């Protein structure tokens, strides 16, 4: 019997150059991209702070097609959730991954600690960040098919 062990890997997309003007409402957005090799993967987590409104993980395939892999339409800082797709997605070499996120630094955001301040990236909750993680497995050589995962239950 041949036993194949696949190593789960993680890739992060992060935005460190944030600056949201005082009172800026919906429409302020951040786009992050990452070129990846052929993998089988899934978006797992998106993380923002108190001004985060929504987030979308999007794949742009080498042929130009776009697909939303994860949509968090009503982000809430108090609910830091890990997401799992029912089935991992094959992402061919040359696929671009992006996280498109929107923030609200206006007085209309009830979680906003100070809408009169310019907000920059920072680890403290009253600052802001945009991080996302993707779990993936390297695709088999040739990258033309989704790897089959089998559990050895003996």
matplotlib code that plots the C-alpha trace (Angstrom):
import matplotlib.pyplot as plt

x = [0.0, 1.2, 0.5, 0.6, 0.9, -0.1, 1.0, -1.6, -0.2, -1.4, -0.9, -1.7, -2.9, -2.5, -2.9, -0.5, -0.9, -4.2, -5.3, -9.0, -10.0, -12.2, -15.9, -15.2, -18.2, -18.9, -17.0, -13.6, -12.0, -8.8, -7.7, -5.0, -3.7, -1.5, -0.2, -0.2, 0.9, -1.5, -3.1, -6.3, -7.4, -10.0, -10.3, -10.5, -10.4, -10.7, -9.9, -10.6, -11.2, -14.1, -14.5, -14.8, -18.0, -17.7, -15.1, -14.9, -12.3, -12.1, -10.2, -9.3, -8.4, -5.7, -8.5, -10.0, -13.0, -13.7, -15.2, -16.2, -14.9, -16.0, -18.3, -18.8, -21.5, -21.9, -18.6, -18.8, -15.6, -17.4, -17.7, -14.3, -15.3, -13.3, -15.0, -14.7, -15.9, -17.8, -15.2, -11.7, -11.3, -8.7, -6.8, -4.6, -1.2, -1.6, -4.7, -4.8, -6.4, -7.8, -9.6, -11.8, -12.9, -14.9, -14.6, -16.7, -15.0, -18.1, -20.3, -22.9, -20.8, -21.9, -18.6, -16.4, -14.5, -13.6, -14.9, -13.0, -9.6, -7.6, -7.3, -4.2, -3.0, -2.3, -2.8, -4.9, -8.7, -9.2, -6.8, -7.6, -6.2, -7.2, -5.7, -7.0, -5.7, -6.1, -5.5, -4.1, -2.4, 0.1, -1.5, 0.1, 2.8, 1.3, -1.4, -4.2, -6.4, -7.6, -5.7, -7.8, -7.4, -7.8, -7.6, -5.8, -8.1, -6.3]
y = [0.0, 3.5, 6.1, 9.7, 12.4, 15.9, 18.9, 21.5, 25.0, 28.5, 31.7, 35.2, 38.3, 41.4, 45.1, 47.2, 50.5, 51.7, 55.2, 56.0, 59.7, 61.0, 60.4, 58.2, 55.9, 53.0, 52.8, 53.0, 49.7, 47.8, 45.3, 42.7, 40.2, 37.2, 35.1, 31.4, 28.1, 25.2, 24.3, 22.9, 25.5, 27.5, 30.8, 30.4, 33.6, 37.3, 39.6, 43.3, 45.5, 47.7, 49.6, 46.5, 46.3, 43.4, 41.2, 39.0, 36.5, 36.4, 34.3, 35.5, 32.5, 32.6, 32.6, 35.8, 34.3, 35.6, 33.7, 34.7, 32.0, 33.5, 36.4, 38.0, 40.5, 41.9, 41.7, 42.0, 42.3, 40.5, 37.4, 36.2, 33.1, 30.5, 29.5, 26.2, 25.4, 22.1, 21.1, 22.6, 24.5, 23.6, 26.9, 26.5, 28.1, 31.8, 32.3, 35.7, 35.8, 39.0, 40.2, 43.1, 44.7, 47.8, 49.9, 52.5, 55.2, 57.4, 58.3, 55.9, 52.9, 52.2, 50.2, 53.1, 54.3, 57.7, 58.8, 62.1, 60.3, 59.2, 55.4, 53.6, 49.9, 48.6, 45.6, 47.4, 47.1, 50.9, 50.9, 48.9, 45.9, 43.6, 40.2, 37.0, 33.4, 30.7, 27.0, 25.0, 21.8, 21.8, 20.2, 17.1, 17.6, 18.9, 20.7, 19.5, 17.7, 18.1, 15.7, 13.0, 12.8, 9.4, 8.7, 5.6, 4.5, 1.3]
z = [0.0, -0.9, 1.8, 0.6, 3.2, 2.1, 4.1, 4.7, 4.2, 4.9, 2.9, 4.3, 2.5, 4.6, 4.1, 6.2, 4.4, 5.7, 6.1, 6.5, 6.7, 9.5, 8.7, 5.7, 5.3, 3.0, -0.2, 1.4, 0.2, 0.1, -2.6, -2.0, -4.5, -4.5, -7.4, -6.5, -8.1, -8.7, -5.5, -3.9, -1.4, 0.4, 2.1, 5.8, 7.8, 7.3, 10.1, 10.5, 13.5, 14.5, 11.2, 9.0, 7.0, 4.6, 2.9, -0.2, -1.3, -5.1, -7.5, -11.0, -13.1, -15.9, -18.5, -17.0, -15.2, -11.7, -8.9, -5.3, -3.0, 0.3, 1.0, 4.4, 3.7, 7.3, 9.1, 12.8, 14.9, 17.8, 15.6, 14.5, 12.5, 10.7, 7.4, 5.6, 2.1, 1.6, -0.9, -1.5, -4.8, -7.4, -8.2, -11.3, -11.6, -12.5, -10.4, -8.7, -5.2, -3.8, -0.7, -1.3, 1.9, 2.9, 6.0, 7.7, 9.7, 9.9, 12.9, 11.4, 12.5, 16.1, 16.8, 15.7, 18.7, 17.2, 13.7, 14.1, 13.8, 10.8, 11.2, 10.3, 10.5, 13.9, 16.2, 18.7, 18.1, 17.9, 15.0, 11.8, 9.9, 7.0, 7.1, 5.4, 5.3, 2.8, 3.5, 0.6, -0.5, -3.4, -6.5, -8.0, -10.6, -13.8, -11.8, -14.0, -11.6, -8.0, -5.7, -4.2, -0.4, 1.2, 5.0, 6.1, 8.9, 10.0]

ax = plt.figure().add_subplot(projection="3d")
ax.plot(x, y, z, "-o")
ax.set_aspect("equal")
plt.show()
